[in-house]
């Protein structure tokens, strides 16, 4: 039997240990290859957002590659530690250290080569589906299938280099241990885990600092400090604080000395210490994936809410308004589509009243705005004013940052102007939150038309702003699909926006730009859809890999656990008691990282989303955490059944 055949037989006979590692490696190769197929597609740069999407794919492929490096390195090191006895036997039979190193390199390269072949093969079969899903999800035109020679070569080269470098690096784990060390490496009696009070308190302090820093204001420095303290605190939580908590718990005999509690609590103190690095990595991976997914889904939800709350699907934003505004192209386009519409023009300027930021508009424009919505209109005399509270309750943080004073009927406001001030008595008040997004104002002062005209004639026309708003009842408020009337008319209007601008440019005092509700929604959706799509695949990798980490550790400890179960079964341990104890231990290893990641995600995303004015993120949080918990539960059920079945064979 040749040396390569010997390496192949080793892999084949240890298939149970290598299968999770192999499948995870195949999945990472396949995802990397799928990204490469899109990046190097000959027509991707010709599509709208093609360059942006290709750049996003490159970043995602780098993330996958870096994570694959650490994943493979951890997996191989776990296998090598579990095979110390095997290496010891080979040493007794005459194998030299260099031959064992050569065996390890051959095995790793063989598994790596098979993973690359299977990953590229699976990627080729699914590449057309991946291209279709990518373009449909992001809202781009479909890309035809092509034979991705460049993507294949890059994937092969990248992962061969990865497996070879890690094979060389992992030789450090073998070292030059003596034969006796190798034979007894996994059978040495373990010392009782010890935890340092200092490092336990340090871990708690670091987590507290990260929590406080995030609530003191977001900037580059606070984000970096929170990340460093949070990651370091998480490591100390697993390596020190959790062990300390279990040791303190064991002192309470009344609680611990009951049924199988003594067994699994005693075992968990060892498992928490042994698996601290693994649990730390799984927690960080899940937390990063969860944070990204919650933020992206929250932004997408906010985009949909803004669409449904927008009553004006077409807007023409006017700068330096003119008396002659030609909106005939927009009108004719809507009429050609058979749409009934109502038009309202709002003209306003920004000022301040009693040091409170306000917008000022004429009464006729405000009454027209109310009339098309079926709301009441107002009458004002020359010395009176209407004050409109236009605060948006969702943006409470923004309200707190802005200067705002709410006026009641009968109060007098002082409007500060360029050439003096104007006093007016507030004879009526109203509430209109739409102005918070339409004209970006938390307070609006409405004056009689004559008074507004008198004021605006006294300062430069470029201080005036305006908006032409179109209300189209037939379109409703539900988010439409790409083939709806609103989508097609919106595309037609936006494609001719330059025509509208050039037609109106004949009047030197007039300029503006067109926006549509669907156009804003689609542009924002495409921007977030790319990150959502990439996040889904990266999240899948992280989820599968975290389960693989746990499987590797359980398999590594299986021999030692089996011997303990065999001895306990001689003393009367039943299968049901063993099953209950093992289930609790595995459940803690699987779901504790999820619980810690959920807490860390909630702590981090709240200030981030608040900064964007997003306060309602319940559904994104439930969606993301529900997906991770379901996936982890699925892995838990499968791995638990295999683990307990293996232990059952070792019982008397």
VODRENTOR-238835 format. One line per 10 residues: number of its first residue (from 1); for each residue x, y, z of C-alpha. Coordinates in nm, 2 decimals, padded with zeros to 4 digits. Layout:
<atoms>
NUM) X:Y:Z; ...
</atoms>
This chain:
<atoms>
1) 00.00:00.00:00.00; 00.15:00.34:-00.11; 00.16:00.64:00.12; -00.12:00.83:-00.06; -00.34:00.52:-00.04; -00.27:00.50:00.33; -00.38:00.87:00.37; -00.70:00.80:00.16; -00.79:00.50:00.38; -00.74:00.70:00.69
11) -01.00:00.95:00.56; -01.24:00.68:00.45; -01.23:00.50:00.79; -01.27:00.82:00.98; -01.56:00.93:00.76; -01.79:01.02:01.05; -01.54:01.26:01.18; -01.46:01.42:00.85; -01.81:01.44:00.69; -01.93:01.76:00.86
21) -01.60:01.93:00.79; -01.61:01.81:00.42; -01.97:01.92:00.36; -01.90:02.26:00.52; -01.59:02.31:00.31; -01.79:02.21:00.00; -02.06:02.46:00.09; -01.80:02.74:00.13; -01.63:02.66:-00.20; -01.97:02.65:-00.37
31) -02.07:03.00:-00.23; -01.73:03.15:-00.32; -01.76:03.00:-00.67; -02.11:03.13:-00.71; -02.00:03.48:-00.62; -01.71:03.45:-00.87; -01.95:03.34:-01.15; -02.14:03.66:-01.10; -01.84:03.89:-01.06; -01.67:03.78:-01.38
41) -01.99:03.75:-01.59; -01.91:03.93:-01.92; -02.23:04.14:-01.92; -02.27:04.23:-01.55; -02.10:04.57:-01.59; -02.36:04.66:-01.86; -02.65:04.63:-01.61; -02.78:04.91:-01.38; -02.61:04.87:-01.05; -02.39:04.60:-01.21
51) -02.06:04.75:-01.09; -02.20:04.81:-00.74; -02.33:04.46:-00.72; -02.01:04.31:-00.85; -01.81:04.50:-00.58; -02.05:04.38:-00.31; -02.00:04.02:-00.43; -01.62:04.07:-00.42; -01.64:04.19:-00.06; -01.87:03.90:00.03
61) -01.63:03.65:-00.13; -01.34:03.79:00.07; -01.54:03.75:00.39; -01.62:03.39:00.29; -01.25:03.32:00.22; -01.12:03.47:00.54; -01.39:03.28:00.74; -01.30:02.96:00.56; -00.94:03.00:00.66; -01.02:03.02:01.03
71) -01.29:02.75:01.00; -01.06:02.50:00.83; -00.77:02.57:01.07; -00.99:02.52:01.37; -01.14:02.20:01.23; -00.80:02.04:01.14; -00.65:02.13:01.48; -00.95:01.96:01.65; -00.90:01.64:01.44; -00.53:01.63:01.51
81) -00.58:01.65:01.89; -00.83:01.36:01.87; -00.58:01.15:01.67; -00.29:01.17:01.91; -00.32:00.81:02.00; -00.32:00.71:01.63; 00.00:00.91:01.58; 00.15:00.75:01.89; 00.09:00.40:01.75; 00.24:00.50:01.41
91) 00.55:00.62:01.59; 00.58:00.29:01.77; 00.55:00.11:01.44; 00.85:00.31:01.31; 00.70:00.62:01.15; 00.92:00.92:01.16; 00.79:01.27:01.25; 00.84:01.39:00.90; 00.63:01.10:00.77; 00.35:01.19:01.01
101) 00.36:01.55:00.89; 00.36:01.43:00.53; 00.05:01.21:00.61; -00.13:01.51:00.76; -00.05:01.73:00.46; -00.17:01.46:00.22; -00.49:01.40:00.41; -00.57:01.78:00.42; -00.49:01.83:00.06; -00.69:01.53:-00.04
111) -01.00:01.65:00.15; -00.94:02.00:00.02; -00.92:01.88:-00.34; -01.24:01.67:-00.31; -01.41:01.97:-00.15; -01.30:02.20:-00.44; -01.42:01.95:-00.70; -01.75:01.89:-00.53; -01.80:02.26:-00.45; -01.73:02.37:-00.81
121) -01.95:02.09:-00.94; -02.24:02.19:-00.72; -02.18:02.55:-00.81; -02.20:02.47:-01.18; -02.53:02.29:-01.14; -02.67:02.58:-00.94; -02.50:02.88:-01.11; -02.79:02.95:-01.34; -03.03:02.94:-01.05; -02.79:03.17:-00.85
131) -02.77:03.42:-01.13; -03.15:03.43:-01.17; -03.20:03.46:-00.79; -02.94:03.74:-00.77; -03.09:03.95:-01.05; -03.45:03.90:-00.95; -03.38:03.97:-00.58; -03.19:04.29:-00.66; -03.42:04.39:-00.94; -03.18:04.36:-01.23
141) -03.23:04.21:-01.58; -03.16:03.84:-01.61; -02.81:03.72:-01.70; -02.76:03.43:-01.94; -02.55:03.13:-01.84; -02.19:03.11:-01.95; -01.90:02.87:-01.89; -01.71:03.04:-01.61; -01.35:02.95:-01.69; -01.20:03.24:-01.49
151) -01.42:03.18:-01.19; -01.32:02.81:-01.19; -00.95:02.89:-01.20; -00.97:03.15:-00.93; -01.17:02.92:-00.70; -00.93:02.63:-00.75; -00.62:02.85:-00.70; -00.76:03.03:-00.39; -00.87:02.72:-00.20; -00.57:02.50:-00.30
161) -00.36:02.78:-00.15; -00.58:02.79:00.16; -00.57:02.42:00.23; -00.19:02.40:00.17; -00.11:02.70:00.39; -00.33:02.56:00.67; -00.18:02.22:00.63; 00.17:02.36:00.69; 00.05:02.58:00.97; -00.13:02.29:01.16
171) 00.19:02.10:01.17; 00.26:02.31:01.48; -00.01:02.13:01.66; 00.18:01.80:01.62; 00.52:01.93:01.71; 00.78:01.68:01.83; 00.58:01.51:02.10; 00.72:01.20:02.25; 00.54:00.87:02.19; 00.41:00.84:02.55
181) 00.27:01.19:02.52; 00.09:01.10:02.20; -00.05:00.77:02.34; -00.18:00.93:02.66; -00.27:01.28:02.52; -00.65:01.23:02.53; -00.65:01.00:02.83; -00.48:01.22:03.08; -00.70:01.29:03.38; -00.82:01.65:03.36
191) -00.76:01.89:03.64; -01.06:02.06:03.79; -01.14:02.38:03.59; -01.04:02.70:03.77; -01.16:03.05:03.71; -01.00:03.38:03.81; -01.21:03.63:04.00; -01.00:03.90:03.84; -01.06:03.80:03.48; -01.43:03.71:03.56
201) -01.49:04.07:03.69; -01.28:04.21:03.40; -01.51:04.03:03.15; -01.82:04.17:03.32; -01.66:04.52:03.33; -01.57:04.50:02.96; -01.93:04.40:02.87; -02.06:04.69:03.08; -01.83:04.94:02.92; -01.94:04.83:02.57
211) -02.30:04.87:02.67; -02.25:05.22:02.82; -02.03:05.34:02.54; -02.30:05.26:02.27; -02.55:05.48:02.46; -02.32:05.78:02.49; -02.33:05.86:02.12; -02.22:05.69:01.80; -01.90:05.78:01.62; -01.60:05.60:01.49
221) -01.42:05.59:01.83; -01.72:05.47:02.04; -01.80:05.20:01.78; -01.45:05.07:01.78; -01.43:05.08:02.16; -01.76:04.90:02.19; -01.65:04.63:01.95; -01.32:04.57:02.12; -01.47:04.56:02.48; -01.77:04.35:02.36
231) -01.55:04.09:02.19; -01.30:04.07:02.47; -01.58:04.06:02.73; -01.75:03.77:02.55; -01.43:03.57:02.55; -01.38:03.62:02.93; -01.75:03.54:02.98; -01.69:03.19:02.84; -01.34:03.12:02.96; -01.38:03.26:03.32
241) -01.71:03.39:03.42; -01.92:03.09:03.31; -01.68:02.85:03.49; -01.70:03.06:03.80; -02.08:03.06:03.80; -02.08:02.68:03.77; -01.83:02.64:04.05; -02.05:02.87:04.27; -02.35:02.67:04.17; -02.19:02.34:04.27
251) -02.15:02.46:04.63; -02.53:02.45:04.67; -02.57:02.08:04.74; -02.94:02.11:04.79; -02.98:02.22:04.43; -02.70:02.02:04.26; -02.73:01.69:04.44; -03.06:01.60:04.28; -03.11:01.33:04.01; -02.87:01.38:03.71
261) -02.80:01.74:03.80; -02.48:01.65:03.97; -02.36:01.47:03.66; -02.43:01.73:03.40; -02.34:02.03:03.61; -02.00:01.87:03.70; -01.95:01.79:03.33; -02.04:02.14:03.21; -01.77:02.30:03.42; -01.51:02.10:03.22
271) -01.70:02.14:02.88; -01.73:02.52:02.93; -01.36:02.55:03.00; -01.25:02.31:02.71; -01.49:02.47:02.46; -01.45:02.84:02.56; -01.28:02.93:02.23; -01.53:02.74:02.02; -01.83:02.89:02.20; -01.67:03.24:02.18
281) -01.62:03.20:01.80; -01.98:03.07:01.75; -02.12:03.36:01.95; -01.93:03.63:01.76; -02.02:03.47:01.43; -02.39:03.45:01.51; -02.39:03.80:01.66; -02.23:03.96:01.36; -02.47:03.78:01.12; -02.77:03.87:01.34
291) -02.67:04.24:01.37; -02.63:04.28:01.00; -02.95:04.10:00.92; -03.16:04.30:01.17; -03.02:04.63:01.05; -03.09:04.54:00.68; -03.44:04.41:00.74; -03.52:04.71:00.96; -03.41:04.95:00.68; -03.62:04.75:00.43
301) -03.92:04.76:00.66; -03.88:05.14:00.71; -03.86:05.18:00.33; -04.19:05.00:00.29; -04.36:05.20:00.56; -04.24:05.53:00.40; -04.40:05.41:00.07; -04.73:05.32:00.23; -04.75:05.65:00.42; -04.67:05.86:00.12
311) -05.00:06.01:-00.02; -04.83:06.18:-00.32; -04.68:05.93:-00.57; -04.54:06.21:-00.79; -04.35:06.52:-00.67; -04.18:06.80:-00.85; -03.94:06.97:-00.62; -03.91:07.34:-00.71; -03.62:07.58:-00.64; -03.66:07.95:-00.69
321) -04.03:07.92:-00.80; -04.17:08.11:-01.09; -04.53:08.22:-01.17; -04.52:08.01:-01.49; -04.46:07.64:-01.41; -04.51:07.40:-01.70; -04.62:07.06:-01.57; -04.79:06.97:-01.89; -04.56:06.66:-01.95; -04.65:06.51:-01.62
331) -05.02:06.59:-01.67; -05.03:06.44:-02.02; -04.84:06.13:-01.91; -05.09:06.06:-01.63; -05.39:06.13:-01.85; -05.25:05.90:-02.12; -05.23:05.62:-01.86; -05.60:05.68:-01.78; -05.53:05.80:-01.43; -05.74:06.06:-01.24
341) -05.52:06.29:-01.03; -05.53:06.60:-00.81; -05.25:06.85:-00.81; -05.15:07.09:-00.53; -04.86:07.33:-00.52; -04.69:07.43:-00.19; -04.46:07.73:-00.17; -04.27:07.81:00.15; -03.95:07.94:00.30; -03.77:07.85:00.62
351) -03.74:08.10:00.91; -03.77:08.10:01.29; -04.03:08.21:01.53; -03.92:08.30:01.88; -03.60:08.10:01.82; -03.80:07.80:01.70; -03.74:07.66:01.35; -04.04:07.68:01.13; -04.15:07.69:00.77; -04.38:07.96:00.64
361) -04.64:07.91:00.36; -04.95:08.10:00.23; -05.30:08.01:00.34; -05.44:07.93:-00.01; -05.17:07.66:-00.06; -05.24:07.51:00.28; -05.62:07.51:00.22; -05.57:07.34:-00.12; -05.35:07.08:00.05; -05.63:07.01:00.31
371) -05.91:07.01:00.05; -05.77:06.73:-00.16; -05.75:06.52:00.15; -06.10:06.60:00.27; -05.99:06.80:00.57; -06.13:07.14:00.68; -06.00:07.47:00.55; -05.93:07.79:00.74; -05.99:08.17:00.73; -05.74:08.42:00.85
381) -05.74:08.80:00.89; -05.44:09.01:00.80; -05.29:09.01:01.15; -05.35:08.64:01.24; -05.17:08.32:01.17; -05.23:07.94:01.17; -04.97:07.73:01.35; -04.94:07.37:01.23; -04.76:07.11:01.45; -04.60:06.88:01.19
391) -04.38:06.67:01.42; -04.35:06.30:01.33; -04.38:06.11:01.65; -04.16:05.83:01.52; -03.86:06.06:01.50; -03.86:06.15:01.87; -03.48:06.18:01.87; -03.49:06.41:01.58; -03.75:06.62:01.75; -03.54:06.65:02.06
401) -03.24:06.78:01.85; -03.45:07.04:01.67; -03.57:07.37:01.82; -03.95:07.35:01.86; -04.22:07.55:02.04; -04.58:07.46:02.02; -04.82:07.75:02.00; -05.18:07.76:02.14; -05.47:07.97:02.01; -05.45:08.32:02.14
411) -05.07:08.33:02.17; -04.86:08.57:01.97; -04.56:08.45:01.77; -04.28:08.67:01.65; -04.15:08.57:01.30; -03.79:08.68:01.24; -03.72:08.81:00.89; -03.42:08.95:00.71; -03.54:09.32:00.75; -03.70:09.29:01.10
421) -03.97:09.09:01.26; -04.34:09.02:01.22; -04.58:08.96:01.50; -04.90:08.76:01.44; -05.17:08.63:01.67; -05.23:08.25:01.65; -05.61:08.22:01.58; -05.61:07.85:01.49; -05.39:07.54:01.52; -05.37:07.22:01.33
431) -05.17:06.90:01.32; -05.02:06.77:00.99; -04.73:06.51:01.04; -04.69:06.48:00.66; -04.50:06.81:00.65; -04.22:06.64:00.85; -04.11:06.45:00.54; -04.26:06.67:00.27; -04.09:07.00:00.36; -03.87:06.87:00.64
441) -04.02:07.09:00.91; -04.15:07.02:01.26; -04.36:07.34:01.27; -04.54:07.54:01.00; -04.67:07.90:01.02; -04.95:07.97:00.77; -05.00:08.34:00.68; -05.27:08.51:00.47; -05.17:08.52:00.10; -05.13:08.90:00.10
451) -04.90:08.90:00.40; -04.70:08.61:00.25; -04.66:08.80:-00.08; -04.56:09.11:00.10; -04.28:08.93:00.29; -04.15:08.73:-00.01; -04.11:09.04:-00.22; -03.86:09.18:00.03; -03.60:08.91:00.01; -03.41:08.72:-00.26
461) -03.63:08.47:-00.46; -03.37:08.19:-00.40; -03.49:08.17:-00.04; -03.82:08.03:-00.17; -03.89:07.66:-00.22; -04.18:07.48:-00.35; -04.33:07.14:-00.43; -04.59:07.03:-00.69; -04.76:06.73:-00.54; -04.98:06.48:-00.73
471) -05.24:06.26:-00.56; -05.34:05.96:-00.76; -05.62:05.76:-00.59; -05.60:05.46:-00.82; -05.25:05.37:-00.71; -05.34:05.33:-00.34; -05.08:05.26:-00.08; -04.98:04.90:-00.13; -04.63:04.83:-00.26; -04.67:04.74:-00.63
481) -04.47:04.49:-00.84; -04.25:04.58:-01.14; -04.53:04.54:-01.39; -04.79:04.76:-01.22; -04.92:05.09:-01.36; -04.74:05.29:-01.10; -04.40:05.12:-01.17; -04.43:05.17:-01.55; -04.56:05.53:-01.53; -04.29:05.61:-01.27
491) -04.02:05.48:-01.50; -04.16:05.68:-01.79; -04.16:06.00:-01.59; -03.82:05.95:-01.45; -03.67:05.87:-01.79; -03.80:06.20:-01.91; -03.70:06.41:-01.61; -03.43:06.58:-01.82; -03.69:06.68:-02.07; -03.90:06.85:-01.80
501) -03.60:07.03:-01.67; -03.49:07.15:-02.01; -03.84:07.26:-02.10; -03.87:07.47:-01.79; -03.52:07.60:-01.81; -03.64:07.86:-02.06; -03.74:08.06:-01.75; -03.42:08.15:-01.58; -03.60:08.19:-01.25; -03.72:07.83:-01.25
511) -03.55:07.50:-01.17; -03.64:07.18:-01.00; -03.62:06.80:-01.01; -03.88:06.52:-01.03; -03.91:06.23:-00.78; -04.17:05.95:-00.76; -04.28:05.74:-00.47; -04.20:05.41:-00.66; -03.87:05.54:-00.79; -03.75:05.63:-00.44
521) -03.87:05.30:-00.30; -03.71:05.10:-00.58; -03.37:05.28:-00.56; -03.36:05.23:-00.19; -03.48:04.87:-00.22; -03.21:04.78:-00.47; -02.94:04.93:-00.25; -03.05:04.73:00.06; -03.15:04.42:-00.15; -02.78:04.36:-00.25
531) -02.67:04.36:00.12; -02.98:04.15:00.21; -02.89:03.89:-00.05; -02.52:03.88:00.04; -02.62:03.87:00.41; -02.85:03.57:00.36; -02.57:03.36:00.21; -02.30:03.47:00.45; -02.55:03.40:00.74; -02.61:03.05:00.60
541) -02.23:02.98:00.60; -02.20:03.11:00.96; -02.50:02.90:01.07; -02.38:02.58:00.91; -02.02:02.64:01.03; -02.13:02.70:01.39; -02.31:02.37:01.39; -01.99:02.21:01.25; -01.78:02.36:01.52; -02.00:02.20:01.78
551) -02.01:01.87:01.60; -01.63:01.86:01.59; -01.60:01.93:01.96; -01.85:01.66:02.05; -01.68:01.41:01.83; -01.34:01.50:01.98; -01.48:01.44:02.33; -01.67:01.12:02.24; -01.41:00.87:02.33; -01.35:01.03:02.68
561) -01.73:01.07:02.73; -01.79:00.71:02.63; -01.54:00.58:02.88; -01.71:00.78:03.16; -02.06:00.66:03.05; -01.93:00.30:03.04; -01.80:00.33:03.40; -02.12:00.50:03.53; -02.34:00.24:03.36; -02.17:-00.03:03.56
571) -02.26:00.17:03.88; -02.63:00.18:03.77; -02.67:00.47:03.53; -02.97:00.40:03.31; -03.00:00.49:02.95; -03.27:00.75:03.02; -03.06:00.92:03.28; -02.76:00.93:03.04; -02.99:01.06:02.76; -03.13:01.33:02.99
581) -02.79:01.44:03.11; -02.63:01.44:02.76; -02.93:01.63:02.62; -02.90:01.91:02.87; -02.52:01.94:02.81; -02.56:01.95:02.43; -02.85:02.20:02.45; -02.64:02.44:02.66; -02.35:02.42:02.41; -02.59:02.48:02.12
591) -02.82:02.74:02.26; -02.61:02.94:02.50; -02.42:03.11:02.21; -02.76:03.19:02.05; -02.88:03.35:02.38; -02.57:03.55:02.43; -02.57:03.66:02.06; -02.93:03.77:02.09; -02.86:03.99:02.39; -02.55:04.14:02.22
601) -02.75:04.21:01.90; -03.03:04.38:02.09; -02.77:04.60:02.28; -02.59:04.70:01.96; -02.87:04.75:01.70; -03.10:04.97:01.91; -02.86:05.28:01.91; -02.78:05.22:01.54; -03.14:05.20:01.43; -03.23:05.50:01.65
611) -02.97:05.70:01.47; -03.16:05.63:01.14; -03.49:05.73:01.31; -03.61:05.36:01.32; -03.78:05.27:01.65; -04.00:04.98:01.53; -03.78:04.68:01.46; -03.97:04.40:01.64; -04.05:04.20:01.33; -03.69:04.21:01.19
621) -03.56:04.09:01.53; -03.81:03.81:01.56; -03.75:03.70:01.19; -03.37:03.69:01.23; -03.36:03.53:01.57; -03.64:03.29:01.48; -03.44:03.17:01.17; -03.12:03.12:01.38; -03.31:02.94:01.66; -03.49:02.71:01.41
631) -03.17:02.63:01.22; -02.98:02.56:01.55; -03.27:02.34:01.67; -03.25:02.14:01.35; -02.88:02.09:01.39; -02.93:02.01:01.76; -03.18:01.74:01.70; -02.96:01.56:01.44; -02.63:01.59:01.62; -02.79:01.50:01.96
641) -02.94:01.18:01.81; -02.61:01.07:01.66; -02.42:01.15:01.98; -02.65:00.97:02.21; -02.66:00.67:01.98; -02.28:00.65:01.99; -02.28:00.67:02.37; -02.55:00.41:02.40; -02.32:00.16:02.23; -02.06:00.21:02.51
651) -02.30:00.14:02.80; -02.31:-00.20:02.97
</atoms>
